[in-house]
Each structure stands twice: as structure tokens, then as C-alpha cells.
Amino acid sequence: MGKANLIKHLAPHKAFDANAPFQKLKISNEFKGNVNQPYRRATDSAPVDKVEKLKGEDSKNYLDMAKKHYAEKGTLEGVMRVATPQGEIGVKSNSRFNKDGTISVKQKTQTAVERDKANRVFNMEEQTFGTDEYKKGHHRVGLELVERVLEGLSDNDRKRFVKLLNTQYDSITTGNGNKNIIPLPENIHKMVHMRLREAGLDPKKMNFNGASFKDRLRFMRQVEYVLLDIDKLISKGLEDASDVLLAKK
């Protein structure tokens, strides 16, 4: 069986029904050894670890300022850095939202912030198949998610895997492809990330080291159907938001 036919026959764990309401599809127990694993925390280099972060009221005020900045601008880019004797402190999103609707942020050494920014740029470049059409918005097929699935593969296999995702999966585009970035209101963006975590797609809890190339492809078939399921919620949310705007006119 050719590679394309092999991928077409990688069935999801549960049939996706395009005409049904949100089905709450999740990654199956087949991949329990790859998802919902112990939280993977990035570690800074030893010199950076010695930077003393803000504490108490200073920490609260700084993080509140960052959350306000995000609420007004939709990004943490441009948030003021704090100088300390050991180095600068910045902020980073936890990719979650608090119960009050504000984004969850934490202090992070500026070296670590720059490291993560460089990793994000690398992921965008590696995962973009064809023309890079970056714009501000939500990456439907997450950069970190794909990075986790690629982890442990050789450079050639990583390139081959990205190509297969973009050419053999009907509803998957990766990186900054023109179909992968969706501008979303903050409340819908918050909901999408919550649903992704519920489905077993928290990149910080994923581990594919040692997994076969074929198993990674099979996993992405399940991811494809989970994303199609979540698309229903996005469409409904955007439709409701449009109705509210029309009603106010």
C-alpha cells in the first residue's frame, strides 16, 4: 500500500459526523502513553536560574499590568521588562485564561523569553509548507503540538512528516499556511484552548520520543478529527457574536 493510501486508511478512534453538534471527541486510549503525561516544564540555563524574580505585591502589580496590556492589545509583545542586578525579567503566557477572563501569565527571565521566541520562529519556519502567510491569530494546528509529534525524528523525517500532513490530510495545514491561522475573539480563543486540553492535546503533556513514524501519522489522524469537531464550536461562537452585533444596529 502506498504512503498516500496508508494515510487515508488511518481511521479515527470515533467516527466524525459533520452534521452532528459538537461531539467532544478526544484522543483515544491507544495513545495514552503519548498524551496526558507528566507536565513538561522548560528549564532555563544555570546562569538564568539565578535571576531573582519579583515577589509579593511587586509580582502581582507586574503581572496585572501584563494582563491589562494583553486585554488592550491582544498580545504580550511590548510588555515592559524589569531590570534586576542579575538580568531582565519579562512575562510569558501560560496558554490559559483565568476564571475572570484575563490571560494567565507568569514571570520569566528575558533569556528564556527570547529562547521561546526563537523556538516559535523556528517552528513556524519548519512547519510552514509552501508560502508563509503569517497574520495575527490562532494557529488551528498548534505549533507546539506539531513540534511534540516531530520530536525525536531525523531532520529528513521531520520534513517528510510535515509534507505528508499538508498534502495527505484533507483538513490539516501547518505552520503559517493560509488556512492555519484564524483570527478569533478572546472569549472563543479561550474556549478553543480549553477544549484542546480536554481532548488530550496539551503539548506540554505530550511525549512522542520513541514513537514510530506510522504511529505519529495515526495520531495526527485523530488530531484532525478532534480539530474538525472543535471547528463546530468556533463556527457557532462566531455566528453568535455576529448575531449580537447585528442586533445592536
ZIGI-V588966 format. One line per field, one symbol per residue. ss: DSSP state (h for helix, s for strand, l for the rest). phi: phi as a letter, one per 30 degrees, with the letter a starting at -180 (. if undefined). burial: 1 if it has 16 or more other C-alpha atoms within 10 Angstrom, else 0. A space follows every 10 residues. Layout:
# ZIGI-V588966
ss->???
phi->???
burial->???
This chain:
# ZIGI-V588966
ss->llhhhhhhll llllllllll llllllllhh hlllllllll lllllhhhhl lllllhhhhh hhhhhhhhhh hhhlllllll lsssllssss ssssssslll llsssssssh hhhhhhhhhh hhhhhhhlll lllllllssl llhhhhhhhh llllhhhhhh hhhhhhhhll llllllllll sslllhhhhh hhhhhhhhll llhhhlllll llhhhhhhhh hhhhhhhhhh hhhhhhhhhh hhhhhhhhl
phi->.deddeddcd dddbddcdcd dechdbddde cddcchdeec cdcddedded ddddbhdddd dddddddded ddciacdjde ccdbecldcb bbdchbbddd jdddbbdaed dddddddddd ddddddcdcj ddbeadlcde cdddddeddd ejddeddddd ddddedccce ccbchcddcc ccdbdeddee dddddddddj ccedccacei ddeddddddd ddeedddddd eddddddddd ddddddddd
burial->0000001001 0110010000 0100111000 1001110000 0000000100 1011000000 0111011011 0000010010 0100001111 1110011000 0111101111 1110000001 0011011110 0000000111 1111111111 0110000100 1111110010 0111111101 1001000111 1111111011 1111111100 1000011111 1111111111 0111001000 000000000
